[in-house]
């Protein structure tokens, strides 16, 4: 029995090097840039994968990415502005 042939390029395993997000009427269009190895990265030969996500899919993906970040111990909250951090540090030094 002959082995089933898959079209070339259907399964790509690689590293995400960038993305572009564009708004659409009922969701977003997300274009991922993926490379398979370092040589492709250096030659700027990226695989571009474009997908349209509706609001439900976008919310589900965002929730899943947030869970993945939390499981790795990453904090998704933004840092306080520099002046606020400096003020708090100065205040803590003065109050000590």
N, C-alpha and C positions, 0 to 999 in steps of 0.2 A: 504494500500500500504506500503510495507516494505521500511525502510529508506536505502538509498544507502550507502554501506560500503566503506570507503576509506582504502587503505592499511596503516598499521601502519607506522609512521615515514615519511610520505610524506610531511607534513607541520611541519616545526620546527621554532619556534619563540624563539630567544635567544640573547645572547650577543656575539659579535665578540671578541675573545680573542687573535687571532693571524692569521697570514697568511704566506704562502710561495709562492714565485714567481720563476718559472723556465722558461727559454727561450725555444722557439720552433722555427721551421723554419719560420713560417708565423704568429707569434704572441707569446702568453705566455700561460703557464699553471699555474693557480692560485688555491691554496688549502687554503680554509678558515677553521679555527677552531672555532666552535660555541658551547656554553654551554647553557642549558636551565635554570639552576638555580645554586645557590652557592654550593650546595652539589656536583654537577657534576664537578664544577671547582676545589673544594678541593680534589676530588678523581681522578682528571685528566681524567675524562671520557668525551672526546670531540667528537662532531660530526665533521667529516671531509668531506667537500664538495669540490670536485675537478672539475674545469671547464676549458675548453680551450677557449681562446678568440683570435679571429683573430685581425689584426691591426685595422680594422674599429670598431669592438666592444670595443677594448681596448681604442681607442681614444674617443669614445662616453662615456664610463664609466668614464674615467679620466676627461672629460669635465663636466659631471654631478656631480662628487665628488668635483671638484673645485667650481662649482656653489653653492653646499651645504655648503662648507666651507666659501665662501664669504658671504652667507646669514646669517651665524652664527657669522660673524665678525672676522673670523680667517685669519691671514696673512700667505700665503703660501710661501713667500720669505724666504730664509735662512738668518740667522743672519750673520753680518759681522764677520770676524775672531776677536778673542779676542785682538790681538795686534792692529788691526785697531780701534776697539772701545776704547781701552785705549788711543791710540794716539789722537783720536778725542776729547775725554774727557779732556785730558791734554791740548791740544791746545785751547779748549774753555775756560779752567780755566786761561790760560796764557793771552789770548786775552781780557779777561774781565777786 
